[in-house]
Amino acid sequence: MFVLISNCGHDENGRYSGGSAGDQTGGEWQIIPWYNRPWNVVLRFENQQVAQMIADIARAAAKNNLIGYDQNQRTTYWQHLKASNYDPAQITIACEADCSSGVAANVKAVGYRLGIQTLKNVSVDAYTGNLRAVLKRAGAIELTASKYLTSDKYLRPGDVLLYEGHHTATNLDMGSNASWGTSDNPSTPSQKNYLSKGDKGTEVKEMQEKLIVCGYSCGSYGADGDFGSGTDSAVRSFQKDYGLTVDGKFGPASKAKLDEVYAAKISSNYEKISISTTSPSVKGIRVCGNKVPVCSEPGNANKIVGYLNDGNLISCDYRAWTNGSCFYHYADGWVDGKNLQGWVADNGRWWYLIGNGTLNYPKKQLYKVGIDTYYFDEDGWMVTGWQQIDEKWYYFRSWGGMQYDAVFGVEKDGITDYYYADKNGVMASDEWLKINGEWYYFRDWGARLYNAFHDDGENLYYLKSDGKMAHDEWLQINGKWYYFRSWGAAYRNELFTDPSDGNVYFGDSDGSMVHDEWIQVEEDWYYFRSWGAAMNIGLWSDGVNTYYFGKDCKMKTGWIIADDDTYFFRDWGARLYDAWILDGETWKYVDKEGKYIPEKDTNEQPDGSDGSVIYAKNNTKVQ
């Protein structure tokens, strides 16, 4: 089974530039199975927290279809990522990246999340021709062995796949033969199956660390990843002690024996741990205090092998409890945990050493580390996701930092809902909020309302697909048209004038625009055409009767001059034809076309024998 990668390769038209902001197809920045591009280098960040966060951000970016591909707008993704607390799921404005700027922006975002300056320094202007150099300066190692370039089996989350000058992508999953262990030494020829003097890299460092634990000194520099004279002597001594060929070459036989001895050396009382990155490009827990002793055995003050100073960072792999105190294994010695401060990972869960000299750690409380606030449960474990604290709801991101002062997305069952956390991290609920000049409504359970009406019992509002309240605009919703005024409420049971065209409309009881319909408003009648605007200034026929409307859109009655002719309209609006109308003391005639004929004016009441209609005073019909 292929692992998945986050791939950003072309715009909605299959081109590299000229497209519209956002992912119109769902395929501009997407998650796809690994494929052989071909890649010519993999850039890897060895720190697990850094690498996993790069993968998480790349995954979130691919899932947000407001993020598309366009080389001419390639840095707009970074601009909106920065404005969204470095979380792509929070981006609500369409923007663009290309493959290299997208990767660079994600790595840079990790730097800001974790406070790592070397990652912060990554330029989002990087391109495929210089991305290798840019990421190496940020601390990435190069992997060029064939197994990394032609297969997904040895890839880890956060690995950056690069085909220089052409394309780049981010690996998201753990390959079937990969782990959070070591990587091949990139400087070691692929045909070489052993380590020897002159080699450098993570495999050398791992070997040195195990040799030191097993009692073999690698020289004054300790486990520095450099196979020098001190390490050569340690390897040869180890080979001699265990009946191996003494040649200084650390091959399969030497490795197998060292792993066996090392496993026996590390007793069941020693717990495997991992340490987060707490400072730029350095892995480890920060030392608190000057001249902190390093002991050869946990808690044995009689076997001090050296000292550390305040601010030093130590890389730890094992923890041991002795006489109620916790000691951490560092290089060739052990350090009392009361003198340390920083993040510790145990079996995939995280906790935090406060470093006040008492081995304290936050429990059942909010606690700020750097620029972020975290929550630790009653046992001291860092939590993620939704948490109710003192009857208020908070959301903690995948890496633990609390959401605050931002709109953010949470995916569940393939659906992403958006929420708002105030400056204290408290989730908004059952309230209107104005954010960046736009109004949003957050439901009683917190999720932002979208593609839906909100009726507060007095006014009717509509929240669009992006959650913004509709205002000053027409919208067609479920086949009906609505107009939402400047402050958002639709018109219900009332006339309104569209400021853009000056036409008069009427909002029905449900807020929708009426059409093809007579409506009485107070004492006046209006007719609303098929497209909704009221009739005005002119004659109109419904196929049976003809009516007249003034410029105020009201139906008129009585004598009306229209098109240079005079007509008479009955009290219910219909125009009279072939009729006599008593106007004061004078009987006036309108012909079969409804036009007034002044020549027929008379003071005598006509008898209607010719079939004409006779109207008397007050327009009451006589005959």
VEXTIKE-233275 format. One record per residue (C-alpha): z, y, x. Coordinates in Angstrom, 2 decimals, padded with zeros to 5 digits. Example, Ala and Ser with C-alpha at 12.3 -4.5 7.8 and 13.67 -1.06 7.14 Angstrom:
BEGIN
TISE         Z         Y         X
TISE    007.80   -004.50    012.30
TISE    007.14   -001.06    013.67
//
This chain:
BEGIN
TISE         Z         Y         X
TISE    000.00    000.00    000.00
TISE   -000.95    003.42    001.31
TISE    001.65    006.13    001.80
TISE    000.97    009.46    000.13
TISE    000.02    012.74    001.76
TISE   -000.02    016.36    000.59
TISE   -003.63    017.43    001.02
TISE   -005.16    020.91    000.58
TISE   -008.91    020.80    001.10
TISE   -011.19    022.89   -001.19
TISE   -011.26    025.27   -004.15
TISE   -012.13    024.55   -007.79
TISE   -015.84    024.76   -006.95
TISE   -015.67    022.37   -004.01
TISE   -016.03    025.30   -001.57
TISE   -013.74    026.79    001.07
TISE   -013.72    030.39   -000.20
TISE   -014.55    032.48   -003.22
TISE   -012.41    030.65   -005.77
TISE   -009.89    032.08   -008.21
TISE   -006.18    032.07   -007.39
TISE   -004.36    028.93   -008.51
TISE   -005.39    025.29   -008.87
TISE   -007.74    025.21   -011.85
TISE   -008.59    021.53   -011.42
TISE   -005.30    020.05   -010.29
TISE   -007.15    018.88   -007.20
TISE   -007.16    021.86   -004.83
TISE   -003.74    021.07   -003.38
TISE   -002.88    017.55   -004.41
TISE   -001.04    014.34   -003.54
TISE   -003.39    011.54   -002.48
TISE   -003.14    008.25   -000.59
TISE   -003.35    008.44    003.23
TISE   -006.89    008.23    004.60
TISE   -008.48    008.14    008.07
TISE   -009.93    011.63    008.53
TISE   -010.09    010.81    011.59
TISE   -006.88    012.30    012.91
TISE   -006.52    012.98    016.65
TISE   -002.81    013.86    016.78
TISE    000.34    013.55    014.67
TISE    002.95    016.32    015.08
TISE    006.46    015.03    014.39
TISE    009.81    016.76    014.04
TISE    012.41    014.28    015.17
TISE    015.27    015.81    013.20
TISE    015.50    013.86    009.92
TISE    016.70    016.79    007.80
TISE    013.89    019.02    009.08
TISE    011.20    016.36    008.64
TISE    012.33    015.33    005.15
TISE    012.49    018.95    004.00
TISE    008.94    019.58    005.29
TISE    007.80    016.61    003.19
TISE    009.76    017.76    000.11
TISE    008.28    021.26    000.27
TISE    004.75    019.90    000.79
TISE    005.19    017.59   -002.21
TISE    006.45    020.43   -004.43
TISE    003.55    022.68   -003.35
TISE    000.99    020.01   -004.28
TISE    002.61    019.58   -007.71
TISE    002.54    023.30   -008.58
TISE   -000.91    024.07   -009.99
TISE   -000.37    027.79   -009.52
TISE   -001.03    027.12   -005.83
TISE   -004.71    026.64   -004.99
TISE   -007.09    026.70   -002.02
TISE   -009.08    029.64   -000.63
TISE   -009.52    030.55    003.03
TISE   -009.97    034.25    002.20
TISE   -006.56    034.37    000.45
TISE   -004.82    031.80    002.67
TISE   -001.57    033.71    003.26
TISE   -000.81    034.60   -000.36
TISE    000.98    031.24   -000.71
TISE    003.45    032.24    002.01
TISE    004.04    035.62    000.36
TISE    005.01    034.00   -002.95
TISE    006.89    031.14   -001.22
TISE    009.06    033.69    000.58
TISE    009.67    035.55   -002.70
TISE    010.70    032.28   -004.41
TISE    013.62    031.28   -002.17
TISE    011.27    029.15   -000.04
TISE    010.83    026.65   -002.89
TISE    007.22    026.07   -004.09
TISE    008.48    024.83   -007.46
TISE    009.72    028.36   -008.20
TISE    006.33    030.04   -007.66
TISE    005.13    031.39   -011.02
TISE    002.24    033.58   -009.82
TISE   -001.16    032.12   -008.91
TISE   -001.78    032.15   -005.17
TISE   -003.80    030.44   -002.43
TISE   -003.49    028.64    000.87
TISE   -005.73    026.56    003.07
TISE   -004.79    023.36    004.89
TISE   -003.40    024.94    008.07
TISE   -001.72    028.03    006.59
TISE   -000.11    025.81    003.93
TISE    001.38    023.46    006.56
TISE    002.55    026.39    008.70
TISE    004.15    028.12    005.68
TISE    006.05    024.93    004.74
TISE    007.43    024.50    008.28
TISE    008.36    028.20    008.37
TISE    010.17    027.83    005.01
TISE    012.30    025.01    006.45
TISE    013.30    027.39    009.24
TISE    014.59    029.92    006.72
TISE    016.36    027.27    004.64
TISE    018.19    025.81    007.63
TISE    018.47    028.93    009.79
TISE    016.32    027.54    012.65
TISE    014.72    030.41    014.55
TISE    011.99    028.36    016.27
TISE    010.73    027.24    012.87
TISE    011.03    030.76    011.46
TISE    008.72    031.90    014.29
TISE    005.84    029.68    013.13
TISE    002.86    031.90    012.26
TISE    001.22    031.40    008.85
TISE   -001.98    032.65    010.48
TISE   -002.21    029.35    012.37
TISE   -005.47    027.42    012.02
TISE   -006.52    023.87    012.78
TISE   -007.69    024.86    016.26
TISE   -004.25    026.07    017.41
TISE   -001.85    024.33    014.99
TISE   -000.93    021.71    017.62
TISE    000.29    024.40    020.03
TISE    002.06    026.34    017.26
TISE    004.06    023.32    016.05
TISE    004.85    022.14    019.59
TISE    006.44    025.53    020.29
TISE    008.52    024.97    017.15
TISE    009.84    021.67    018.54
TISE    007.36    019.07    017.30
TISE    006.38    016.16    019.51
TISE    002.83    014.82    019.87
TISE    001.96    011.29    018.80
TISE   -001.47    010.17    019.95
TISE   -001.17    006.39    020.01
TISE   -003.80    004.64    017.92
TISE   -001.25    003.20    015.49
TISE   -000.31    006.72    014.31
TISE   -003.89    007.93    013.98
TISE   -005.62    004.99    012.31
TISE   -002.89    003.62    010.07
TISE   -000.17    004.88    007.75
TISE    002.29    002.12    008.69
TISE    004.11    004.06    011.43
TISE    004.22    007.48    009.75
TISE    007.41    009.20    008.59
TISE    007.99    011.87    005.93
TISE    007.16    015.31    007.33
TISE    004.64    014.07    009.92
TISE    001.77    016.56    010.22
TISE   -001.64    014.88    010.48
TISE   -004.15    016.96    012.47
TISE   -007.90    016.65    013.04
TISE   -008.22    019.61    015.37
TISE   -010.73    022.22    014.36
TISE   -011.29    020.54    010.99
TISE   -008.33    019.58    008.80
TISE   -004.59    018.96    008.52
TISE   -002.25    017.40    005.94
TISE    001.42    016.41    005.57
TISE    002.67    012.84    005.23
TISE    005.18    012.33    002.39
TISE    006.43    008.72    002.56
TISE    007.92    006.28    005.03
TISE    005.37    003.83    006.42
TISE    006.05    000.11    006.14
TISE    006.78   -000.19    009.90
TISE    008.45    003.21    010.33
TISE    012.07    004.35    010.24
TISE    014.19    007.31    011.20
TISE    014.57    005.79    014.63
TISE    012.53    006.65    017.69
TISE    008.91    007.54    018.27
TISE    006.57    006.33    020.96
TISE    006.65    008.38    024.12
TISE    003.44    010.40    023.90
TISE    003.15    010.59    027.65
TISE    003.27    006.83    028.08
TISE   -000.17    005.14    028.23
TISE   -000.79    003.06    025.13
TISE   -001.42   -000.10    027.17
TISE    002.00    000.17    028.89
TISE    004.75   -001.91    027.20
TISE    007.70   -000.75    029.33
TISE    009.51    002.37    030.44
TISE    009.83    003.23    034.10
TISE    010.70    006.07    036.45
TISE    008.79    009.24    035.56
TISE    008.57    008.58    031.82
TISE    009.95    011.11    029.34
TISE    010.58    011.15    025.65
TISE    012.73    009.92    022.79
TISE    012.46    006.24    023.77
TISE    013.83    007.10    027.20
TISE    016.69    009.06    025.64
TISE    017.61    006.19    023.30
TISE    017.65    003.74    026.23
TISE    019.86    006.14    028.24
TISE    022.32    006.57    025.36
TISE    022.71    002.80    025.00
TISE    023.12    002.31    028.76
TISE    025.86    004.95    028.84
TISE    027.75    003.34    025.95
TISE    027.49    000.00    027.78
TISE    029.07    001.55    030.89
TISE    026.04    002.45    033.01
TISE    025.86    006.08    034.14
TISE    022.41    007.67    034.09
TISE    023.39    010.49    036.42
TISE    024.82    013.97    035.97
TISE    022.26    014.91    033.28
TISE    023.22    012.03    031.04
TISE    020.87    011.10    028.15
TISE    018.31    013.85    028.69
TISE    015.14    011.84    027.90
TISE    013.97    011.99    031.55
TISE    013.67    008.65    033.41
TISE    014.85    009.89    036.82
TISE    016.60    008.33    039.81
TISE    019.96    008.07    038.03
TISE    018.39    006.25    035.10
TISE    016.42    003.99    037.45
TISE    019.65    002.95    039.16
TISE    021.31    002.32    035.78
TISE    018.43    000.10    034.63
TISE    018.44   -001.90    037.86
TISE    022.23   -002.38    037.69
TISE    021.95   -003.54    034.09
TISE    019.13   -005.96    034.95
TISE    021.16   -007.41    037.86
TISE    024.34   -007.84    035.74
TISE    022.50   -009.76    033.04
TISE    020.25   -011.96    035.17
TISE    017.01   -010.11    034.48
TISE    014.22   -009.31    036.92
TISE    015.46   -006.32    038.91
TISE    012.36   -004.10    039.01
TISE    013.49   -000.90    037.22
TISE    010.95   -001.56    034.45
TISE    012.57   -001.41    031.02
TISE    010.36   -003.87    029.13
TISE    010.80   -006.18    026.11
TISE    013.29   -008.53    027.86
TISE    015.47   -005.68    029.13
TISE    015.36   -003.93    025.77
TISE    016.34   -007.05    023.84
TISE    019.33   -007.69    026.14
TISE    020.44   -004.01    026.04
TISE    020.28   -004.02    022.23
TISE    022.43   -007.17    022.20
TISE    025.03   -005.75    024.60
TISE    025.04   -002.39    022.86
TISE    025.62   -003.98    019.44
TISE    028.56   -005.93    020.82
TISE    029.94   -002.82    022.49
TISE    029.92   -000.81    019.28
TISE    032.66   -002.47    017.29
TISE    032.95   -002.67    013.53
TISE    035.43    000.22    013.70
TISE    032.65    002.52    014.82
TISE    030.60    003.94    011.95
TISE    026.95    004.93    012.39
TISE    026.34    008.56    011.44
TISE    023.66    011.21    011.82
TISE    023.97    014.94    012.45
TISE    022.00    017.78    010.91
TISE    020.31    020.57    012.78
TISE    022.79    023.41    013.02
TISE    021.09    025.69    015.53
TISE    017.49    026.49    016.55
TISE    015.71    023.44    017.98
TISE    019.02    021.68    018.73
TISE    020.51    018.65    017.05
TISE    024.27    018.40    016.70
TISE    027.68    019.64    015.58
TISE    028.99    022.91    017.01
TISE    032.05    022.81    019.24
TISE    034.97    025.02    018.17
TISE    037.20    026.17    020.98
TISE    037.02    026.36    024.75
TISE    037.60    023.48    027.15
TISE    037.46    020.79    024.48
TISE    038.11    017.44    026.18
TISE    035.59    014.60    026.15
TISE    037.27    011.17    026.46
TISE    035.74    007.92    027.62
TISE    037.50    006.17    024.71
TISE    038.33    007.52    021.25
TISE    041.67    009.34    021.38
TISE    042.49    008.33    024.97
TISE    043.63    011.61    026.55
TISE    044.20    009.79    029.81
TISE    040.48    009.17    030.26
TISE    038.94    012.65    030.06
TISE    035.44    012.63    031.49
TISE    034.60    016.30    030.90
TISE    034.98    019.38    028.76
TISE    032.91    021.34    026.24
TISE    033.05    025.03    025.40
TISE    032.94    027.00    022.18
TISE    029.45    027.07    020.68
TISE    028.17    023.98    022.48
TISE    026.22    021.61    020.24
TISE    026.66    017.88    020.56
TISE    024.44    015.10    019.27
TISE    026.56    012.32    017.77
TISE    025.64    008.81    016.70
TISE    028.95    007.04    016.04
TISE    032.34    007.89    014.58
TISE    035.69    006.19    015.19
TISE    039.12    006.64    013.58
TISE    042.15    006.50    015.90
TISE    045.73    007.26    014.88
TISE    044.58    009.24    011.85
TISE    042.10    011.36    013.79
TISE    038.33    011.12    013.71
TISE    036.40    011.00    016.98
TISE    032.65    011.41    017.44
TISE    030.62    009.72    020.14
TISE    028.77    012.14    022.43
TISE    026.72    011.13    025.48
TISE    029.18    009.16    027.61
TISE    032.35    010.17    025.78
TISE    034.19    010.93    022.54
TISE    035.18    014.29    021.03
TISE    038.02    014.91    018.57
TISE    036.53    015.96    015.22
TISE    039.14    018.68    014.74
TISE    037.29    020.60    017.44
TISE    033.89    020.32    015.72
TISE    032.10    022.19    012.95
TISE    028.89    021.29    011.09
TISE    027.03    018.86    008.84
TISE    027.50    015.11    009.04
TISE    025.31    012.53    007.26
TISE    026.77    009.13    006.31
TISE    024.42    006.57    004.76
TISE    022.22    009.23    003.24
TISE    025.09    011.41    001.99
TISE    026.28    014.65    003.56
TISE    029.64    016.31    004.15
TISE    030.73    019.35    006.15
TISE    033.30    019.76    008.93
TISE    034.97    023.14    008.51
TISE    036.17    023.17    012.09
TISE    039.54    024.84    011.71
TISE    041.32    022.43    014.02
TISE    042.60    020.18    011.25
TISE    039.60    017.95    010.41
TISE    039.30    019.75    007.07
TISE    036.23    019.54    004.90
TISE    035.49    021.20    001.52
TISE    036.32    019.10   -001.55
TISE    035.75    019.85   -005.25
TISE    034.68    023.39   -004.44
TISE    031.81    025.75   -003.78
TISE    031.48    026.46   -000.07
TISE    029.11    028.77    001.79
TISE    027.39    027.59    004.96
TISE    025.06    030.15    006.52
TISE    023.12    031.91    003.76
TISE    023.48    029.07    001.23
TISE    026.27    027.91   -001.06
TISE    026.93    024.19   -001.54
TISE    029.18    022.15   -003.82
TISE    031.28    019.24   -002.61
TISE    032.75    016.66   -004.98
TISE    036.36    015.45   -005.06
TISE    035.66    013.13   -002.13
TISE    033.95    015.81   -000.06
TISE    030.35    014.66   -000.51
TISE    027.68    017.35   -000.92
TISE    026.06    017.12   -004.36
TISE    022.55    017.92   -005.56
TISE    020.99    018.57   -008.94
TISE    022.83    019.91   -012.01
TISE    026.58    020.36   -011.77
TISE    029.00    021.75   -014.35
TISE    031.78    023.68   -012.63
TISE    034.47    025.48   -014.66
TISE    032.31    025.12   -017.82
TISE    029.35    026.80   -016.10
TISE    026.16    025.08   -014.99
TISE    024.70    025.34   -011.48
TISE    021.70    023.72   -009.82
TISE    021.75    022.48   -006.25
TISE    018.40    021.81   -004.58
TISE    017.36    018.55   -002.92
TISE    018.81    019.73    000.37
TISE    022.04    020.95   -001.26
TISE    021.67    024.74   -001.33
TISE    022.59    026.34   -004.65
TISE    019.89    028.11   -006.63
TISE    020.72    031.75   -007.21
TISE    019.05    034.98   -008.34
TISE    015.78    033.19   -009.08
TISE    013.65    031.32   -011.59
TISE    013.29    027.72   -010.46
TISE    011.59    024.56   -011.66
TISE    013.18    021.15   -012.21
TISE    010.93    018.15   -012.79
TISE    011.95    015.27   -015.05
TISE    009.70    012.50   -016.35
TISE    006.62    014.35   -015.08
TISE    007.54    017.59   -016.91
TISE    008.74    020.69   -015.09
TISE    011.10    023.03   -016.90
TISE    012.08    026.43   -015.52
TISE    015.56    027.90   -015.42
TISE    017.23    031.05   -014.15
TISE    020.29    031.24   -011.96
TISE    021.99    034.62   -011.60
TISE    023.22    036.09   -008.32
TISE    026.28    033.85   -008.55
TISE    024.20    030.76   -009.29
TISE    025.24    030.50   -012.96
TISE    022.47    029.14   -015.19
TISE    021.25    031.47   -017.94
TISE    021.40    030.10   -021.50
TISE    020.51    031.43   -024.97
TISE    019.57    034.84   -023.64
TISE    016.77    037.25   -022.85
TISE    016.26    038.25   -019.22
TISE    013.95    040.83   -017.68
TISE    012.60    039.52   -014.39
TISE    010.09    041.47   -012.28
TISE    009.30    043.69   -015.25
TISE    008.67    040.82   -017.70
TISE    010.92    039.42   -020.43
TISE    011.77    035.71   -020.67
TISE    013.90    033.73   -023.08
TISE    016.11    030.90   -021.88
TISE    017.21    028.36   -024.48
TISE    020.81    027.34   -025.18
TISE    020.40    024.38   -022.80
TISE    018.94    026.63   -020.09
TISE    015.23    025.80   -019.95
TISE    012.80    028.69   -020.18
TISE    010.91    028.81   -023.49
TISE    007.13    028.71   -023.20
TISE    004.13    028.13   -025.49
TISE    006.46    028.67   -028.43
TISE    007.80    031.20   -030.94
TISE    011.35    032.49   -030.87
TISE    012.75    033.72   -034.21
TISE    016.09    035.46   -033.87
TISE    016.44    035.75   -037.64
TISE    015.17    039.30   -037.66
TISE    012.17    039.40   -035.34
TISE    009.52    036.90   -034.27
TISE    008.52    036.66   -030.59
TISE    006.15    034.47   -028.62
TISE    006.66    033.14   -025.10
TISE    003.37    032.35   -023.34
TISE    002.49    029.42   -021.06
TISE    004.10    031.16   -018.07
TISE    007.21    031.96   -020.10
TISE    006.47    035.69   -020.32
TISE    007.10    037.38   -023.66
TISE    003.87    038.49   -025.35
TISE    003.59    042.24   -025.93
TISE    000.88    044.81   -026.60
TISE   -001.62    042.04   -027.22
TISE   -003.43    039.79   -029.68
TISE   -002.92    036.03   -029.37
TISE   -004.53    033.19   -031.27
TISE   -001.91    030.49   -031.85
TISE   -002.61    027.30   -033.76
TISE   -005.75    028.85   -035.28
TISE   -004.02    032.05   -036.45
TISE   -004.05    035.52   -034.90
TISE   -000.90    037.49   -034.12
TISE   -000.31    040.94   -032.71
TISE    002.82    041.55   -030.66
TISE    003.92    045.15   -030.30
TISE    005.17    046.86   -027.13
TISE    008.67    045.42   -027.45
TISE    007.41    041.96   -028.35
TISE    008.07    041.49   -032.06
TISE    005.20    040.40   -034.29
TISE    004.48    042.34   -037.49
TISE    005.78    040.57   -040.58
TISE    005.10    041.77   -044.12
TISE    003.91    045.12   -042.85
TISE    000.85    047.18   -041.99
TISE    000.11    048.04   -038.40
TISE   -002.57    049.86   -036.44
TISE   -004.11    048.36   -033.30
TISE   -003.91    051.17   -030.73
TISE   -006.97    049.83   -028.90
TISE   -009.43    050.21   -031.80
TISE   -007.54    052.16   -034.48
TISE   -008.09    049.46   -037.11
TISE   -005.41    048.67   -039.67
TISE   -004.10    045.10   -040.05
TISE   -001.39    043.35   -042.02
TISE    001.08    040.78   -040.70
TISE    001.92    038.04   -043.16
TISE    005.43    036.65   -043.74
TISE    004.91    034.27   -040.80
TISE    003.68    037.08   -038.56
TISE    000.03    036.00   -038.64
TISE   -002.80    038.44   -039.40
TISE   -004.13    038.18   -042.96
TISE   -007.90    038.05   -043.56
TISE   -010.31    037.70   -046.49
TISE   -007.49    038.86   -048.74
TISE   -006.29    041.66   -051.03
TISE   -002.80    042.95   -050.21
TISE   -000.73    045.45   -052.20
TISE    001.59    047.62   -050.14
TISE    003.92    049.62   -052.35
TISE    001.50    051.27   -054.88
TISE   -001.70    050.91   -052.83
TISE   -004.24    048.13   -052.45
TISE   -006.03    047.09   -049.23
TISE   -008.70    044.54   -048.49
TISE   -008.65    042.76   -045.12
TISE   -011.98    041.47   -043.87
TISE   -012.75    038.07   -042.34
TISE   -011.79    039.33   -038.90
TISE   -008.59    040.95   -040.19
TISE   -009.28    044.70   -040.13
TISE   -008.78    046.57   -043.39
TISE   -011.85    048.07   -045.13
TISE   -012.16    051.82   -044.64
TISE   -014.46    054.71   -045.56
TISE   -017.08    053.13   -047.71
TISE   -018.32    050.94   -050.46
TISE   -017.65    047.22   -050.44
TISE   -018.69    044.47   -052.83
TISE   -016.99    041.13   -053.32
TISE   -020.17    039.78   -054.91
TISE   -019.06    040.68   -058.42
TISE   -017.56    044.17   -058.22
TISE   -017.94    047.13   -055.90
TISE   -014.96    049.06   -054.53
TISE   -014.40    052.14   -052.43
TISE   -011.95    052.59   -049.55
TISE   -010.87    055.85   -047.93
TISE   -010.33    056.52   -044.24
TISE   -006.69    055.55   -044.79
TISE   -007.99    052.08   -045.84
TISE   -006.55    052.44   -049.33
TISE   -008.63    051.40   -052.34
TISE   -009.61    054.52   -054.34
TISE   -010.04    055.07   -058.08
TISE   -011.64    057.78   -060.25
TISE   -014.59    059.96   -059.24
TISE   -015.80    059.42   -055.66
TISE   -018.73    060.96   -053.77
TISE   -020.33    058.37   -051.46
TISE   -023.68    058.40   -049.73
TISE   -024.60    061.70   -051.46
TISE   -024.04    060.14   -054.90
TISE   -021.09    060.32   -057.27
TISE   -019.50    057.18   -058.71
TISE   -016.60    056.34   -060.95
TISE   -014.10    053.61   -060.06
TISE   -011.78    052.11   -062.66
TISE   -007.98    052.18   -062.32
TISE   -008.09    048.65   -060.86
TISE   -010.79    049.69   -058.42
TISE   -014.11    048.28   -059.67
TISE   -017.05    050.67   -059.93
TISE   -018.40    051.40   -063.48
TISE   -022.04    050.81   -064.35
TISE   -023.99    052.08   -067.41
TISE   -020.92    053.76   -068.82
TISE   -019.62    056.98   -070.42
TISE   -016.41    058.47   -069.03
TISE   -014.43    061.25   -070.74
TISE   -013.63    063.84   -068.09
TISE   -011.59    066.57   -069.77
TISE   -013.68    067.63   -072.76
TISE   -016.92    066.36   -071.27
TISE   -018.48    062.92   -071.53
TISE   -020.20    061.95   -068.28
TISE   -022.66    059.11   -067.76
TISE   -023.15    056.71   -064.82
TISE   -026.35    054.70   -064.80
TISE   -027.00    051.04   -064.24
TISE   -026.55    051.60   -060.47
TISE   -023.27    053.36   -061.07
TISE   -024.61    056.82   -060.12
TISE   -023.43    059.86   -062.06
TISE   -026.28    061.62   -064.06
TISE   -025.17    065.25   -064.65
TISE   -028.09    065.93   -067.00
TISE   -026.50    063.67   -069.61
TISE   -023.22    065.57   -069.81
TISE   -022.17    066.05   -073.48
TISE   -019.21    067.19   -075.53
TISE   -019.94    064.59   -078.23
TISE   -018.63    061.08   -077.91
TISE   -021.51    058.61   -077.45
TISE   -021.59    055.69   -079.84
TISE   -022.53    053.00   -077.27
TISE   -025.34    051.73   -079.43
TISE   -027.51    051.46   -076.34
TISE   -025.07    048.97   -074.83
TISE   -023.28    051.41   -072.58
TISE   -019.52    051.20   -072.00
TISE   -017.39    053.94   -073.52
TISE   -014.25    055.13   -071.65
TISE   -011.89    057.69   -073.17
TISE   -009.06    059.77   -071.77
TISE   -006.83    058.16   -069.15
TISE   -009.65    055.68   -068.51
TISE   -008.65    053.56   -071.49
TISE   -011.56    051.60   -072.82
TISE   -012.71    052.67   -076.30
TISE   -015.70    050.36   -076.51
//
